[in-house]
Amino acid sequence: PTVPSLPSKPILCTLFFYPLTIIMSTVELRRRSNAASSSTSSTRRGGLSAKALLESSPSHDGIVLKLHVPALYPFLPTCLQRLLASQWLNVLHLSPRWAERHLILLGKYCYRFTDTSASSPKGSPVPMEAINVRICDKGDDDLDDMRFIWDYLPPGCSAVFTVSTFGKTQYFAVSAREEATTWINSLREARQAAITRSMGHASHVPYPKSWEYYDALGTSLVNQKNRIRKRLEESNMKQMEMSS
C-alpha cells in the first residue's frame, strides 16, 4: 500500500505561523487604536480627559457599573452558565462581569472613563442623536438572552438602564431606580438637544464654546475609531478568504 507523504516544510510553516499572523495583526490594530486615543487626549486644553470635561460643566456625570459579557455566554445553557460563573472558573473571566466607569454627558456625546483621572475615554464616545435609552425590569419580555443580568447584579446596585445605538446595547447598573431615572432623563434631554441643533432649530439657544470644542474632538475620535474598526474588519475578512 502507498504510504501517505507528510506535508512539505513550507506547508507546515504556513499552518503554524498563519494563526499567529492573524493574532499579531489584530493586536497591532488595537495598539494603533489605543495610541490614537492617547494622542488625541494630549492635545491642548487637556484634550478629551475626564478632568477637562468635568471642568466644562457637563449636563450630567457619575459613577456607574458597565456590564461586560463574553460573546457566546448569552447563548449557553443555564447549567453551563452557572458552571462558568463558579468560583473555580471565575478567574478565567468567561462569565459576565461589571466594570466601574465614570460617565460624562457633555454636548452631543456621552463619554466613558475608568475614573476621573483618565486622560482619554474608554472606547468610542456615544453620539446622543442616535441613542435609545430605557430602564430594565425583571419582567421585561424583550430582555431575551440577557435575563441572567439579574443574577449578577453587583453589591449595592438594584437598578439597570440601557443605552442602545447602531444595534449595540450597553448595560449600566446603579444603586437605585431613582438614579437610573435621572440618567434616562438626562440622556433623553441631551438627545433632543443634539437633534434640534443638527436641524438648525437651536440658533437662538446659547451653546458653550467649550462644548463646541469637545464636540469636535469627540467627532474626530469617533471617526478615528470607525476607520480602525473598518480596517480590522477588512483584515479579518481577507484572512478568512485566504484560509478558506
LUMTIKE-355612 format. One record per atom (N, C-alpha, C, O): x, y, z. Coordinates in steps of 0.2 Angstrom, whole numbers, plus 2048, in hexadecimal, padded with zeros to 3 digits. Layout:
N
XYZ
...
REM end
This chain:
244
8047FA800
800800800
804806800
80A806803
80280B7FD
8058127FD
805815803
800816806
80B817806
80C81B80C
80A82280B
80E825806
80682580E
80482D80D
80A83180F
80D830814
80C83680A
81283A80C
81083F811
80A842811
815842814
814847819
81384E815
81784E810
810853818
810859815
81785C815
81B85B819
81886080F
81F86380F
820868814
81C86A817
82786A815
82986F81A
825875819
82387881E
825878813
82187E812
81A87E814
817883817
816878813
80F878815
80F87881D
80B87B820
814874820
814873827
81587A82A
81287C82F
81987E827
81B88582A
815889829
81388D82E
811888823
80B88C822
80688B828
80388F82A
805884829
80088282E
801884835
7FD886839
808885836
80A88783D
80A88F83E
807891843
80C892839
80D89983A
80789D838
8068A383A
80289B834
7FC89E831
7F88A1837
7F68A7837
7F689C83C
7F289F841
7F58A4845
7F28A9848
7FC8A3846
8008A884A
8008AF846
8008B484A
8008AF840
8008B583C
7F98B983D
7F98BF83D
7F48B583D
7ED8B883E
7ED8BB845
7EA8C1846
7EF8B884A
7EF8BB851
7F38C1851
7F18C6854
7F98C184E
7FE8C784E
7FB8CD84B
7FB8D284D
7F78CB845
7F48D1841
7EF8D4845
7EE8DA845
7EB8D0849
7E58D384D
7E88D7853
7E58DC854
7ED8D4856
7F08D885C
7F38DE859
7F38E385D
7F68DE853
7F98E4851
7F48EA84F
7F58F0851
7EE8E884C
7E98ED84B
7E68EF851
7E48F5852
7E58EB857
7E38EE85D
7E88F2860
7E68F7863
7EE8F185F
7F48F5862
7F38FC85F
7F4901862
7F28FC858
7F2902855
7EC906857
7EC90C858
7E6903859
7E090685B
7E1909862
7DF90F863
7E5906866
7E690986D
7EB90E86C
7EB913870
7F090E868
7F5913867
7F1919864
7F391F866
7ED91885F
7E991E85D
7E5921862
7E5928862
7E291E866
7DE92186C
7E3925870
7E192A873
7E9922872
7ED926876
7F092C873
7F1931876
7F192C86C
7F3932869
7EE937869
7F093D869
7E8935868
7E293A868
7E293D86F
7E094386F
7E3939874
7E293C87B
7E894187D
7E7944882
7ED941879
7F394587B
7F394C878
7F7950878
7ED94D874
7ED954871
7EC959876
7EB95887C
7EB960874
7EB965878
7E596587C
7E096287B
7E5968882
7DF969887
7DD96288A
7D896188C
7E295D88A
7E195788D
7DD952888
7DC94C88B
7DC954882
7D894F87E
7D294C881
7CE950884
7D094687F
7CA943882
7CC93F889
7CA93A889
7CF94388D
7D0940894
7CA941898
7C6945897
7C993C89D
7C493D8A1
7C49438A5
7BF9478A6
7CA9458A7
7CB94C8AB
7C89528A7
7C59568A9
7CA9528A0
7C995789C
7C195889B
7BE95D89B
7BE95289A
7B7952899
7B395489F
7AE95889F
7B59528A5
7B29538AB
7B295B8AD
7AE95E8B0
7B895E8AA
7B99658AB
7B49698A7
7B496F8A8
7B19668A2
7AD96A89D
7A696989E
7A196A89A
7A49688A5
79D9678A7
7989638A3
79496589F
79A95C8A3
79695889F
78E9578A1
78D95A8A7
78A95589D
78395489E
7829508A4
77E9518A9
78694A8A4
7859458AA
78B9418AA
78E9408A5
78D93F8B0
79393A8B0
7929368B7
78E9388BB
7959308B7
79592C8BD
7989258BC
7999238B6
7999218C1
79B91B8C1
7969168C0
7919168C3
7979118BB
79390C8B9
7979058B9
79D9068B9
7949008B8
7978F98B7
7958F78B0
78F8F68AF
7998F68AC
7988F38A5
7998EC8A4
79D8E98A7
7948E98A1
7948E18A0
7988DF89A
7978E2895
79C8DA89C
7A08D7896
79E8D0896
79F8CC89B
79C8CE890
79A8C788F
79E8C488A
79E8C6884
7A18BE88B
7A48BA886
79F8B9880
7998B8881
7A28B987A
79E8B8874
7998B3874
7938B4872
79B8AD875
7968A7875
7928A587B
78E8A187B
7948A9881
7918A7887
7898A7887
7868A388A
7868AC884
77E8AD884
77B8A7881
7758A5882
77F8A387C
77C89E879
77D89787C
77B892879
780897881
782890885
77C88E889
77889288B
77C88788A
77788588F
778888896
77D889898
77288889A
77388B8A0
7788878A5
77C88A8A9
7788818A4
77D87C8A8
78487E8A7
78887E8AB
78587F8A0
78C88189E
78E8888A0
7948898A2
78988D8A0
78A8938A3
78C8938AA
7918978AC
78988F8AE
78A88F8B5
79188C8B6
79488E8BB
7938878B2
7998848B3
79F8898B2
7A48898B5
79E88D8AC
7A38928AB
7A48988B0
7A989B8B1
79E8998B3
79E89E8B9
7A089B8BF
7A089F8C4
7A28958C0
7A48928C6
7AB8958C8
7AE8988C5
7AC8948CF
7B28968D2
7B88948CE
7BD8978CE
7B888E8CC
7BE88B8C9
7C088D8C2
7C688E8C0
7BB88F8BE
7BB8918B7
7BB8998B7
7BC89C8B1
7B989C8BC
7B88A38BC
7BE8A78BA
7BD8AD8B7
7C48A58BC
7CA8A88BA
7CC8A98B3
7D08AC8B1
7C88A48AF
7C98A48A8
7C58AA8A4
7C68AB89E
7C18AD8A8
7BD8B38A5
7B98B189F
7B88B489A
7B68AB8A0
7B18A889B
7AA8A989D
7A68A7899
7A98AD8A2
7A28AE8A4
7A18B68A4
7A68B98A4
79B8B98A5
79A8C08A5
79E8C38AB
79E8C08B0
7A08C98AA
7A38CD8AF
7A18D48AE
7A08D78A9
7A28D88B4
7A08DF8B4
7A78E38B5
7AA8E18B9
7A88E88B1
7AD8EC8B1
7AB8F48B3
7A78F68B0
7AF8F78B8
7AD8FD8BA
7AF9028B4
7B49028B2
7AA9078B3
7AB90C8AE
7A99138B0
7A49138B4
7AC9188AE
7A991F8B0
7A79228A9
7AA9238A5
7A09228A9
79D9258A3
79C92C8A3
79B92F8A9
79E93089E
79D93789D
799939897
79B937892
79493C898
78F93E893
791945892
78F94A896
79394788C
79594E88A
79494F883
79794B87F
790954881
78F95587A
78B950877
78694D879
78E94E871
78A94986D
78D94286E
78C93D86A
791941873
79493A874
79493887C
79393D880
79493287D
79492F884
79B92B884
79C92787F
79F92D888
7A692A889
7A692588F
7A4927894
7AA92088E
7AC91B893
7B391B895
7B791B891
7B491C89C
7BB91C89E
7BC9178A4
7B79158A7
7C29158A5
7C39108AA
7C39148B1
7C09118B6
7C591A8B1
7C491E8B7
7C59258B5
7C69278AF
7C592A8BA
7C59318B9
7CC9338B7
7CD9398B5
7D192F8B8
7D89318B6
7DA92E8AF
7E092F8AD
7D592B8AC
7D79288A5
7D892D8A0
7D59328A0
7DD92C89C
7DF931897
7DC931890
7DC93588C
7D892B88F
7D492A889
7CE92588B
7CE92188F
7C9926886
7C3921888
7C491A886
7C9918883
7C0916889
7C090F887
7BC90E881
7B690F882
7BE90B87C
7BA90A876
7B8910872
7BB915874
7B390F86E
7B191586A
7AC91986E
7A7916871
7AC92086E
7A6924871
7A092286E
79F920868
79A922872
79492086F
79092686D
78F92B871
78E926866
78B92C864
78492D866
780928866
782932869
77B93386C
775933867
770930868
777935861
77193585C
76F92E85A
76992D858
77392985B
771922859
76F91D85E
76E91785D
76E920864
76D91B86A
76691A86B
76191E86A
76591486E
75E912871
760910879
76590C879
75C91287D
75E911884
75890E888
752910886
75990A88D
753908891
755904897
75B903898
75190489C
7529008A2
7508F98A2
74B8F889F
7548F48A4
7528ED8A3
74E8EB8AA
7508ED8AF
74A8E78A8
7468E38AE
7468DC8AD
7478D98A8
7468D88B3
7478D18B3
7418CE8AE
7438C88AB
73C8D18AE
7368CD8AA
7368CF8A2
7328CD89F
73B8D38A0
73C8D5899
73C8CF894
7408CB895
7388CF88F
7388C988B
73D8CA885
73F8C5883
73F8D0884
7448D187F
74B8D1881
7508D287D
74D8CE887
7538CD88A
7568C7886
75C8C6886
7528C2884
7548BC881
75A8B9884
7598B688A
75F8B8881
7658B5884
7698B8889
76E8B688C
7678BE88B
76A8C2890
7678C2897
7698C689B
7628BD898
75F8BD89E
7648BB8A4
7628BD8AA
7698B88A3
76E8B68A8
7718BC8AB
7748BB8B1
7708C28A9
7748C88AC
7718C98B3
7758CC8B7
76B8C78B5
7688C88BB
76C8C38C0
76C8C48C6
76F8BE8BE
7738B98C2
77A8BC8C4
77D8B98C8
77C8C18C0
7838C38C1
7838CB8C3
7888CE8C2
77E8CD8C5
77E8D48C7
7838D58CD
7838D18D2
7878DA8CC
78D8DB8D1
78A8DE8D8
7848E18D8
78D8DD8DD
78B8DF8E4
78A8E68E4
78D8EA8E1
7848E88E7
7828EF8E8
77F8F28E2
77D8F88E2
77D8EE8DD
77A8F08D7
7738ED8D6
7728E78D7
76E8F08D5
7678ED8D4
7638EF8CE
75E8ED8CD
7678F38C9
7638F68C3
7688F58BD
76E8F68BE
7658F48B7
7698F48B1
7668F88AC
7608F78AB
76A8FC8A8
7678FF8A2
76C8FE89C
7728FC89D
7698FE896
76C8FD890
76D90388C
76990788C
773903888
774908883
77590487C
77A90187C
771905877
771901871
77390686B
77090B86B
777904867
779908861
77C90385C
7808FF85D
779904855
77C900850
77C8F9851
7818F584F
7778F6854
7768EF855
77A8ED85B
77A8E685C
77D8F185F
7818EF865
77E8F186B
77C8F786B
77D8ED870
77A8EF876
77F8EE87C
7828E987D
7808F4880
7848F3886
7808F488C
77B8F788C
7828F0891
77E8EF897
7828F289D
7888F189E
77F8F78A1
7828FA8A6
77E8F98AD
7788FA8AD
7818F78B2
77E8F68B9
77F8FC8BD
7858FF8BD
77A8FE8C1
77B9048C6
7779028CC
7748FC8CD
7789068D1
7769048D8
76E9038D9
76C8FF8DC
76B9088D5
7649088D6
76090A8D0
76390D8CB
75A9098D0
75690A8CA
7559128C9
7559148C3
7559168CE
75591D8CD
75B91F8CA
75B9248C6
76191C8CB
76791E8C8
76791C8C0
7699208BC
7649178BF
7639148B8
75F9198B4
76091B8AE
75991B8B8
7559208B4
7589278B3
75792A8AE
75C9298B7
76092F8B6
76492F8B0
7649338AC
7689298AF
76C9288A9
7679288A3
76992B89E
7629248A3
75D92489D
75B92B89B
75B92C895
75992F8A0
75693589E
75C93A89B
75B93D897
76293989E
76793D89C
76993B895
76B940891
76A935894
76B93388D
766934888
768936882
760934889
75A936885
75B93D883
75993F87E
75C941888
75C948887
76294A883
76194E87E
768947884
76E948880
76C946878
76F949874
769940878
76793E871
76394386D
764944867
75D945871
75994A86D
75D95186C
75C954866
761953870
76595986F
76A958869
76A95C865
76D952868
772951863
76E95185C
770953857
76894D85C
76494D856
762954854
76295684E
75F958859
75D95F857
763963854
762967850
769963857
76E966855
77096484E
772968849
77095D84C
77295B846
76D95D840
76F95E83B
76795E842
76296183E
76296883D
75E96B839
76696C840
767973840
761977843
76097D842
75E974848
75897784B
75A97A852
75697B856
76197A854
76397C85B
76898285A
76C98385F
768986855
76C98B854
76B990859
77099485B
76599185C
764996861
766994868
76699786D
76898D869
76998A86F
77198B870
77598886C
77398E876
77A98E877
77E987878
77B98387B
784987875
787980875
78E982877
792985873
79197F87D
79898187F
79D97F87A
79D97A876
7A2984879
7A7983874
7AB97D876
7AE979872
7AC97B87C
7B097687E
7AC96F87C
7B096A87A
7A696F87C
7A296987A
7A3968872
7A4963870
7A396E86E
7A596D867
7AC96A866
7AC966862
7B096C86A
7B796A869
7B796286B
7BA95E867
7B4960870
7B4959872
7B095586D
7B194F86C
7AB95886B
7A7954865
7AB95385F
7AB94D85D
7AF95885D
7B4956858
7B9951859
7BA94D855
7BC95185F
7C094C861
7BD945861
7C094085F
7B7945864
7B393F864
7B193C85E
7B293685C
7AF940859
7AE93E852
7B493B84F
7B493684B
7BA93F850
7C093C84D
7C2935850
7C493184C
7C1934856
7C392E859
7BE928857
7C0923855
7B792A856
7B3925853
7B592384C
7B591D84B
7B7928848
7B9926841
7BF922841
7C091D83D
7C4924846
7CA920846
7C8919848
7CB914845
7C491884D
7C291184F
7BF90D84A
7C0907849
7BB910846
7B790D840
7BC90B83B
7BB905838
7C190F839
7C690D834
7CA907836
7CB902833
7CC90783D
7D090183F
7CC8FB83F
7CE8F683E
7C58FC841
7C18F6842
7C08F383A
7C08ED839
7BF8F8836
7BE8F682F
7C48F282C
7C48ED829
7CA8F482E
7D08F182C
7D18EA82F
7D38E582C
7CF8EA835
7CF8E3839
7CB8DE835
7CC8D8834
7C48E0834
7C08DC830
7C28DA82A
7C18D4828
7C58DE826
7C88DD81F
7CD8D8820
7CE8D381C
7D28D9825
7D78D4826
7D58CD828
7D78C8825
7D08CD82C
7CD8C682E
7CA8C3828
7CA8BD827
7C68C7824
7C38C481E
7C88C1819
7C78BC817
7CE8C5818
7D38C2814
7D68BC816
7D78B7812
7D78BC81D
7DA8B6820
7D58B081F
7D88AA81F
7CF8B1820
7CA8AB81F
7CA8A9818
7C98A3817
7CA8AD813
7CA8AB80C
7D18A780B
7D08A3807
7D68A980E
7DC8A680C
7DC89F80F
7DF89A80D
7D989E815
7D9898819
7D3893816
7D488D817
7CF896812
7C989180F
7CB88E809
7C888A806
REM end
